[in-house]
Amino acid sequence: MTESLMPLPAMAQTSTSVPPAVLLANHLKALKLPTFAREHEKVAFEAAQDRADYPRYLLRLCELERIDRERRMVERRIRMAKFP
């Protein structure tokens, strides 16, 4: 028996003149991943130099995103506390 393949979303099937970097930036903004958007090229370059595999590349980006979110959360809570 052969499994039927699920069709790709319409967005992925159509060729577009919009550069992938622009689409990626737009998606990352919509997903509220500012650190991914800001750091993905630098981390990709570092991963290539270290010959890191794709999961390690994604892991590093996720770590950076989480660290940044935690830092901003602490800053926001300090502002809300209105310390002198």
C-alpha positions as CSV (number, residue, x, y, z in Angstrom):
1,M,0.0,0.0,0.0
2,T,1.1,3.5,-0.7
3,E,0.5,6.3,1.7
4,S,-1.2,9.4,0.2
5,L,1.0,12.5,0.7
6,M,-0.6,15.5,2.2
7,P,-0.6,18.4,-0.1
8,L,1.6,21.4,0.7
9,P,-0.2,24.5,1.9
10,A,-1.1,26.8,-0.9
11,M,1.5,29.3,0.3
12,A,4.3,26.8,-0.2
13,Q,3.1,25.6,-3.6
14,T,3.1,29.0,-5.3
15,S,6.3,30.6,-6.5
16,T,6.7,34.1,-5.4
17,S,8.9,37.0,-6.2
18,V,9.2,38.0,-2.6
19,P,12.7,37.1,-1.4
20,P,12.9,34.3,1.3
21,A,14.6,36.7,3.7
22,V,11.7,39.1,3.6
23,L,9.2,36.2,4.1
24,L,11.2,34.8,7.0
25,A,11.4,38.2,8.7
26,N,7.6,38.6,8.3
27,H,6.9,35.2,9.7
28,L,9.2,35.7,12.6
29,K,7.6,39.0,13.4
30,A,4.1,37.4,13.2
31,L,5.2,34.6,15.5
32,K,6.7,37.2,17.9
33,L,10.3,35.8,17.8
34,P,12.4,38.9,17.7
35,T,15.6,37.2,18.8
36,F,15.3,34.6,16.0
37,A,14.8,37.5,13.5
38,R,17.8,39.4,14.9
39,E,20.2,36.5,15.4
40,H,19.5,33.8,12.9
41,E,22.1,34.9,10.3
42,K,24.8,35.2,12.9
43,V,24.0,31.9,14.5
44,A,23.8,30.2,11.1
45,F,27.3,31.5,10.3
46,E,28.7,30.3,13.6
47,A,27.0,26.9,13.2
48,A,28.5,26.6,9.7
49,Q,32.0,27.4,11.1
50,D,31.5,24.8,13.9
51,R,30.0,22.3,11.5
52,A,27.0,22.1,13.8
53,D,23.9,20.2,12.6
54,Y,20.5,21.8,12.1
55,P,19.0,20.8,15.5
56,R,22.0,22.4,17.3
57,Y,21.5,25.6,15.2
58,L,17.8,25.7,16.2
59,L,18.7,24.8,19.8
60,R,21.0,27.8,20.0
61,L,18.4,30.1,18.5
62,C,15.8,28.9,21.0
63,E,18.3,29.4,23.9
64,L,18.9,32.9,22.8
65,E,15.2,33.6,22.4
66,R,14.5,32.2,25.9
67,I,17.3,34.1,27.5
68,D,16.1,37.4,25.9
69,R,12.5,36.8,26.9
70,E,13.5,36.1,30.5
71,R,15.7,39.2,30.6
72,R,12.9,41.4,29.3
73,M,10.4,39.8,31.7
74,V,12.7,40.7,34.7
75,E,13.1,44.3,33.3
76,R,9.3,44.6,32.9
77,R,8.6,43.4,36.4
78,I,11.2,45.8,37.9
79,R,9.6,48.7,36.0
80,M,6.1,47.6,37.2
81,A,7.4,47.4,40.8
82,K,8.4,51.1,40.5
83,F,11.4,50.7,42.8
84,P,12.9,54.1,43.9
